[in-house]
Amino acid sequence: MTPIPLQTLSHFAAGTLRGDGSRLVTKVNTDSRKITAGEVFLALVGDKFDAHDFIPQAAAAGAAAVVVSKIDPAWGALPCPVIEVADTLTALQQMARGYRLHHNPLIIGLTGSNGKTSTKDLTAVVMARKFTTRATFGNLNNHIGVPLTLLSLSEGEQCCVTEMGMNHPGEIKVLTDIADPDAGIVTNVGMAHIEYMGTQDAIAWEKATLPAQVKRGGIVVLNANDAYTPVIARHCQAVVSTAGVGCGDVSASNIRADATGTTFTLDFGGEKLETRLPLLGEHMVGNAALAACMGWRQGIAPADIADALNGAKLTGGRLEPKVVKGVRFIDDSYNANPDSMIAGLRTLSALGDEKSRRVAVLGRMGELGPTAEAEHRRVGEFAGSLKLDAVFSVGGAEAGWITEASKAVSSEHFPDHAACAARLREWLREGDVVLLKGSRSSRMEQILTHFSAS
């Protein structure tokens, strides 16, 4: 955060300041355990916690001020100013909105059912060729993460690529109201969160909130391969461009994969460049095309974009190659839904050589509601159609539906990570390729922990 007076921060939050408002503050922090001098501690309240319980500790640790929605006489005289607000979560969001307008960077909002974090990382790499750029850390993309991302913008940072997630109706509108994006990207419309959204059309409508909120004169980039793009585009007041594999204003073609990444041709409206992405998966090429299109529309030269993509690195747990005991694991364990699971399986099927065996180790997919069994079985059937050498599943009945439907040569279900890892130790040999994927709740990265420990 660019240092600002405490009085200004209190004004953003619509709070009542008690104490010296002239002090400059450098950060808003919601974790009392990590407070350092010059930071403001904001006490959030959740279903199972109330950070007001830690106000004395935060003040003693050197907090420049505390933001609270209630005063406890037991605190006594605190050694720092207090900003009292009606609701601390709302105050956090108002602070972020006020600071965003005060700082005035180029805000690129990004949402979609699949590939948000990967596309965010790629977009940030591209935008950094022209702007000093910050991006959402990890996937802190919700009603708390987005404000904290905006409040972290430092002096001199000109662009912020802001990931926006949702799993209930109306959540994207909250985030766009905070971030007030100048540009937007929608990666795709899939089945993620259908348990809470009801239909894919409802998911599309929710995702469309972001591009619809981008102001006239702004830039929106949509997925040229997604069936919902024409409908979403009709609701935009900003200039709309498309990007995709084989089509779009920026299109990727001639895709060739090897052990260390993917080579392809990017066509920028007739200007074609050979591009190398040190990442696996055709869907990553589609994500790269979206990032490239945004950079191009923001005035970055195609040659600079291609060079930036060549050095791209992603947030961990996303098609991340890891060699353990001669076995090549593809760690895509961070999260999963039916579309991303199928994309990961397609990537697996293209890896290795004629001696490599290809093994899918899959966990459950969450938030599928009444479609859960059908979607798990659909993934299993797709895995079976690829003629993989083995399809293993881990966890409860939902994961078991995958292996039931796969009918793979070797198809087994395991109750836990340790049992699966033990089977992999028996079964795998050097040169084999293994995909690890499942929803965050299935913690598929633990397979690697158990496998490595033997």
N, C-alpha and C positions, 0 to 999 in steps of 0.2 A: 504494500500500500504506500502511495505517496503520502508523506507526513501531512496530516491535516489537523486543525484545532479540534479539540474535544467538543467545543461548542457547535462546530459545523456538523460533526457526526451526530450529536444529539438532535440537531435540527432535522437532519435526514430521517431520523427515527421518530420524529414527532414526540420526543421525550421531554421530561422535566429534569434539568441538570441541577444537581446539588454539589457545589464545589467549583474549583477553578476550571473554567472552560478554555483557557488559553493554551494549555499544554498540548503539544503535538503528539499525535498517536500514529502508530505504524502498522497496526494489525488488529483485526477482530478475531478472537479465538473463542471457540465453544468448548474447548477441552481444558478443564481446570488444571490437569496434570502437566500441561505444556505451556503454561503462562510464563512469559518472561517480561522484563521491564519494558515499558512503553506500549504494551498490548492491552487491549480492552477485552475483558471477559464478559461474554454474553451468556446468561443462564437460561438454557432451553429447558422445557418441561415436556417429558414424554409420558407414555402410558405406564412405564415401569421405573421412571427416574424423575428426579427434580434437581437440576443443577444448582438451584438456590441453596441446597445443602452445603455447597462447597464455596460459597461466597467468601467466608473468612480466610480460607486457605488461598484462594486466588488473590485476594487483596494482600495477604502477607507475602505472597510470591513476587510482588512488585507490579501488579496490574495498574495500568494508568487510570482505569475506571472500571466499574462493573455496571452491567445493564441488567435491570431486574424488573419484574412485574409485581413484586411485593417486598415489603420491608419487614425483616424479622428483628424485633428488639434484642434478641439474644446475640446478634452480631456485635452489639455495642458500637463504639465510634470506629468506623472503618478508616484506614489510613489513605484512602483514595476517594475521588469523586464518585458519585452514584448518578446514573441516568435511569429514571423510573419511567416505564412505558406500560401501556395497557396489556400488551402481549409480546413476549420476547421474540417469538418466531416471526410475527408480523414486523417487528422492529428490525430484525435482521434483514428481511426482504426489502424494507423501505430504505435502510442504510445502503444496501447494494444498489438499489435503483438510483438513489441520490448520488452515490459515489460514481456510478457508471456515467451519469450525465455530467458530473463534475470533471471526470477524467476524460470523457469523450473519445474513447478508442473506436476503431472499426470492430463491431461485434458481428461475428458470423455464428448464427445459431444452427444447430445440427440435430436432427432427430431421424427416426426410422426404426423398423422392426429388427433389422439385422445390420451389423457392421458399423454401428454408431461410433464406438470407441476407436476402431481401426481407421475409419474415414476421418475422424477427428484428428488422429495422430498424423495421417497423411496430409490433411489439409494444413495443419500447423507447419509441417515441414515445407510445404510449397509456399505458404504465405510468408514464411521467414525469409524468402529470397527478396522480398520488397519491404517488409515491415518487421519491426521488433515485435515478436509474437509470443503470446502466452496461450495456453490451452488448458481446458479442464484437466485436473490431475486425476489419473486413473479413470474411473467412471463416476465421479462425484457429480451426478447429473440430475439430482432431484431438488425439491423445494428448499433444502438446506445447502446442498453442494453447489448449486448454481450461484446463490448469493455469495458464498465463501470464495468461489472462483473469481467473481467480479471484484470483490473487496481485496483480492490479492494482487490486482494490477498495480504495477510499480511505475514510477516516473520514467518516461521514455518508452514504455510499452505502447505500441500503436494499434495492435490488433489482438483480439481475444476470440479463439475458436471455442464456442461454448456448447457442450453436449447437453441435450435435453431429453430426459427419459420420462416414461409414464407407465402406469398400469391401471389407471382409473380415468374415467371421463373428466375433462376439465383441467387436468394437470398441466398440459402444455400451455394453456392460456395463462396460468399463474406464472409460469417461467418466462413467457414472452413479455408479460407485463413488467417483470423485473428487469430483463435484459434489454428490451427494446431493440431487437436486432436490426442491423443495417443490411444483412444478407442472410440467406438460409439455404440449407441443403437437407433434402429428404432422401435417405438411402434407399428405402423401399417400404412397401406395406405388406406385412406378412401376418402370421398367426400368433405372434408373441402376445401374451396377456389377454388372450381371448376369453379366459375364465371370467375376467372382470368387465371386458368390453362387450361381450355377447356375440358380435359378428365382425367379419373382416371389414365390412363397410364402415362400421363404427370406428374401427381402428384407423381406417383411412381418413375419416373425418377428423379424428383427434390429431393425427399427424399433420393434416392439412392446415391446422391452426397456425403452425409456425410460418410457412411461406405466405399465408394470407395476411399475417401481421407485419411482414416486411414492407416498409414504406415505398410509395411510388418513387422511382429513381433508384431503388435498391436492386440487388441481384439475387435471384433464386435459381438454384441448380437442382433439377429433378432427374430421377433415374429413367433413362430412355427405354429400359427393358421392363419397366413396371407397368402393369395394366392400369393402375390408378392415376398415372401421371397426367393424362389429358384432363381428367376431372379436377385434379388438384390445381393444374395450371389455370383453369378457367376462373378460379377464385382468387388469383393473385393480382395485386396491383403493381407489383414490381416487374422488372424485366425477367423473363423466364428463359433459361437455357437448359438443355438436356445433355446427359452424358451416359455412356453405356458401352457394352460389348457388342460390336458390330453395327451400332447405330447411335445417333445423337449428334449434337453440335460438336462435341468431342467424343470420338469413338476409339475403342481399342480393338485390334484385330491381330491375326497371325500370332496367336499365343503359343509359346513354347516353354515348357517347364523342365527344370532339372533339379538336382539335389539341393541346390543352394538358392533357388529363386525362380523367377519367371521373366521371360523376355517377350516383348510384344511391340506392336506399332501403335503409336498414338497419332490420331489424325485431328489436327486443330483446324477444322474448316478448310481442309485442303493442304495444309502444311503438315507433312508426315515426318515423325521422328521415331527412330528405334529407341525403345525405353527398356530399362532393366529395373525390376523390382526385387529386392532381396527378401522376398516373402513368397509363401506357397499359396496356391489356390486361385482358380479363375475368378472367384468372387472377390478376391483381393484386387484383381485387375479392374473389376468394375468399380470398386471403392476408389482406386487410384484415378480412374477416369473422372469421377465426381470431383475429387480434390483438384485435379488438373484443370477441369472446367472452371471451377471457382477462381483459381489463380489466374487463369487466362483472362477471364472477364474482369479481374481486378487489375489488369495491366501488366502481368508478369509474362515474360517472353517464353514461348514453348521450350526453347533449349534450356532455359533455367529451370523450368518445371521438370523436364525429364531428368536433369542432373540432380535435382532435389530428391526425386523419387528413388533414384539409385542409392541414396544414402539413408533411406527411411528405416526407422525402428519403431516397433509397436509396443504398447503396454503389454506386460507379460501375460501368458496364458492364452495367447491367440495364435494358433498355428505356429507355435514356437518349437523349432527343432532342438532335441536334446538327445545326445548319444550316451547310452548307459550300457556298459558291458557289451559293447558292439552292436546293440540293438538301437535302431533309430526311432525314438519316440517323437510324435508330433503332439505337443501339449496344447490342446485347444479346450482346456478344462474350465475356462473362466465362466462360461455360461452356454446355454443351448436352448433352441426352440426348433420346431420341425424343419424350417427352411435352412437354418444354419447347420443343423445336424446333417442334412442331405448334402449341403455344400462341402462340409468337412469330409464326408464319406467319398464324395466325388474326387476330392483332392487326394485322399488316401489311395484310391484306385489307380491314380496316375503316377504314384511314386515308386521308387525302387527299381530293380532290374529283373532280368528273367529268373534269377536265383532267389530273389526276395519273396518272402511270404508277407502278406498284408493282413493285419489284424485290427479289427475295430473293438475297442473297449469302451462301452457306453453306459451312462447313467440315465436316470429319469430326467424328464423335461417338466418343469413346473408351470403353473398358471394356465393349464389347458382346459380346466373345468370338465364339462360333459364330453368333450372331444378327446380326452386324454387317451383312452384305450385305442381309438381309431388312429390317432396321430402317432402313438408309439408303434403300433403295428405297421403303419405306413412307412415309417423309418426303417423298421425291420425288413419289410418287403423290398425296400430300395437297396438296403445293404445286401440282401440275398441276390438281387439282380446283378450286382457288380461282381459276383463270383469271387468274393474275398475268401482268403484261406481260413479265417475264423472270425466269428462275431461273438464276443463275450459281453455280458451285461452284469451290472453290480447294483445291489440294493433291493428295494421292495418289488411288489407285483408289477408296478408300472414299467420298470426297467426290464422285468422278465418278459413282458409282451414283445419287446424288441427281438429277443432271441427266439421266442416262439414263432414269430412271423418270418424270421430270416431264412430258415431252412438251409443255413450255411453248412459247409462240409464239417466244420467244427463249430458247434453252437452250444454255449454253456452259460448258465446263470449262476452268480455267486452271491451269497448273502452279504458279504462285506469286502472291503478293499484288500485286507490281508489275505483272504482266501483266493481272491482273484490274482493277486501278485504272486502267491505261491504257485498257482497253476501256470502263470506266465514264465516263471523261472524254470519250470519243467519243460515247457513247450517251446519257448523261443530259442532261436539260434542267431549267431552273428549275421548281420545283413538284413534281418527282418525289419519291417516297418509297422509301427503301432500308433493308432490314433486314440487319444484320450479325450472324451468329450461328454459333457452332461451339464445340467443346470448347476448354478452355484451351490445349491443345497446338497447336491450329490458329492461335492468335494472330490472330483476325480483325480486331482493332483496327488491325492494320498496314495494312489497306485504307484506312482514313481517313488514316493518316500519308502514304501514297503519293499518295492523291487530293489531299490538301491541299497537297502540296509542288509540284505542277505549276504 
